[in-house]
Amino acid sequence: MIRLTRDRDPDAVPAAFVGAARTKNEKRLVDQLPTTQFEFDGEIWKKAKPQLSNESADKCAYCESSTRVVAHGDVEHFRPKSVYWWLAYCLDNYSFACQICNQVHKRDQFGVDAIAMAPPANPSAGSLAPDPLDRDAVDTFLALCKAEKPRFVDPYVENAELFFAWRADDVLREVEMLPRNKSGAKRKRALATIDGLGLNREELRKVRYESYRPLALLASLYDKLHESDRPELCIAIGSLLEPSMPYAAMRRWFVHEVWALPVP
């Protein structure tokens, strides 16, 4: 899991989430009050899928597996709409997730250590979620997200790489995801994220190893090369650490933390 950044260019943000369309979407929710059983229109959040996919390079925001070949990607509500109904059509509550992470593991799981977010006292169309092009509204929303202290790590809100470490097993031919910290809140949240999203499911551990092994072989050449040839090797390794690469966080961990190679 790596840090993701939302594209707030007016030409990139889907029209369904700004202006009159945004107000219309929220009116659908307000008109259903005071019900607790909302009817949602999935066609609305599907309009965010191209942008979300671009932001994560067609990878699942959680497990970093490519969705181009092996699985479809979902528009995933980080804060589940079954609880946070007022964020059902909130672009800043979405991520791009594979169906296994989203539908099999996360589903409606969510928890916080502090109550910081609630619908407006007097809900009205246009007041439920931040306009993604309103910087002040977005900053206020993101501050509330952090204040809630969610148990899952949100790759759009914080640097996810600060929470996780990795361990390769050459006998079992798999790579396991671990908490980076030995104790404390970060360890607790890392464990909750790993368990809640199924990030150590067997097939994922195996496919991560397939990505790790060629990188390990390249890294093993560093000390064997003449000093003048090492920069070229580092450039080659660095290209494998780009955000668009599957399992970039895992690769960066081994290159920087385990092998301590001078790769940017």
Secondary structure, DSSP 8 states (H G I E B T S, - for coil): ---------TTTS-GGGSHHHHHHHHHHHHTTTT-SS----HHHHHTTHHHHHHHTTTB-TTT--BTTTS--EEEEESS-TTT-GGGTT-GGGEEEEEHIIIIIIITT---BSS------SS--TTSSS--TT-HHHHHHHHHHHHHT-BSS--TTTS-GGGTEEEEEETTTTEEEEEESSSSSHHHHHHHHHHHHTTTT-HHHHHHHHHHHHHHHHHHHTGGGS-GGGHHHHHHHHHHTTSTTSTTHHHHHIIIIIIS-----
